Amino acid sequence: MIVVPTLTHGDVTVRAVRLRDAHAITRLLKDNRDWLRQWEATVPDSYGAPPARQMIKSVLRLARQDQVAPFVIEHRGTVVGQVTLSGISFGSLASGAIGYWVAQSVAGNGITPHAVALVTDWAFTRLGIHRVEVCIRPENIASLRVVRKLGMRYEGLRRRYIHIDGDWRDHYCFAVTSDEAFSGVLARLTRGTANESLADIPEHDQIAARTPIR
Ligand SMILES: CC(C)(COP(=O)(O)OP(=O)(O)OC[C@H]1O[C@@H](n2cnc3c(N)ncnc32)[C@H](O)[C@@H]1OP(=O)(O)O)[C@@H](O)C(=O)NCCC(=O)NCCS
């Protein structure tokens, strides 16, 4: 079973999601409906997201099965979003994928890059993961800034990769391995030493992402 820690940097804390967060998360999801919808994972042929309580139960079950590490993000002690390391595999792959969101009211304060850095460093140093990836829709300019600030390396375009907002959507994928970030992802974020150009997207992938596949 994955034991999800509490990790803090300045005003930003990430900690394990709990069933009693359901109320706060329900309110945040409701208040940020239009802000989040375009980027939210959906399930083909199903209607709407499950209630927060059900979603939390489901990720806690996956955490017990070592597949997911589900965190809430707190800013100055208030829950403002979530960051989740999912699809965790150990052994020869030792990899996981990070997803995140914050409320619109706190966007632009650097909360997400710090939350992702905290979780990534923990995954490398405590969980025994070797590679963390983040996949982002080409239209999501704000999220593309997050991976640049963290110095994540562009890996490629995955066509119609994840079901988001009701359809299969292309994603740009970025990754960082523990050997690339031996001094820590948080350290290079706070020092401003992350190599942003690693996240550059080659023109041919930008063109491909604008071209529908048949
Ligand atoms: C993407 C997201 C998580 C970024 O979180 P954040 O905590 O605001 O991250 P940052 O503070 O580093 O801001 C990132 C970029 O957002 C943009 N931004 C800044 N303030 C903003 C605001 N008030 N509203 C919208 N976007 C804003 C800027 O481009 C910023 O980059 P910059 O700092 O170089 O100017 C957040 O915008 C969000 O939750 N969006 C909706 C859900 C989502 O897209 N999830 C990710 C799916 S891959």
The ligand as an ORCA input file, in Angstrom:
! r2SCAN-3c Opt
* xyz 0 1
  C      -2.791     24.473    -15.565
  C      -2.913     24.867    -14.103
  C      -2.920     23.635    -13.231
  C      -1.698     25.758    -13.746
  O      -1.682     25.977    -12.340
  P      -1.117     27.288    -11.638
  O      -1.005     26.976    -10.212
  O      -1.922     28.463    -12.020
  O       0.340     27.416    -12.320
  P       1.213     28.744    -12.503
  O       0.928     29.712    -11.413
  O       2.596     28.285    -12.701
  O       0.678     29.402    -13.862
  C       0.907     28.749    -15.095
  C       0.471     29.643    -16.240
  O      -0.936     29.883    -16.135
  C      -1.235     31.157    -16.754
  N      -1.961     31.995    -15.786
  C      -1.460     32.812    -14.855
  N      -2.463     33.395    -14.149
  C      -3.602     32.927    -14.656
  C      -4.964     33.142    -14.360
  N      -5.343     33.962    -13.377
  N      -5.884     32.479    -15.080
  C      -5.515     31.639    -16.052
  N      -4.237     31.364    -16.380
  C      -3.289     32.005    -15.693
  C       0.088     31.786    -17.139
  O       0.326     31.453    -18.500
  C       1.053     31.033    -16.230
  O       2.360     31.014    -16.742
  P       3.381     32.192    -16.264
  O       3.532     32.032    -14.788
  O       4.607     31.924    -17.029
  O       2.716     33.500    -16.599
  C      -4.211     25.684    -13.860
  O      -4.278     26.711    -14.815
  C      -5.458     24.819    -13.934
  O      -5.849     24.182    -12.959
  N      -6.124     24.790    -15.114
  C      -7.336     24.013    -15.304
  C      -7.108     22.505    -15.195
  C      -5.944     22.036    -16.037
  O      -5.656     22.568    -17.101
  N      -5.230     20.999    -15.559
  C      -4.065     20.450    -16.245
  C      -4.459     19.461    -17.267
  S      -2.980     18.843    -18.107
*
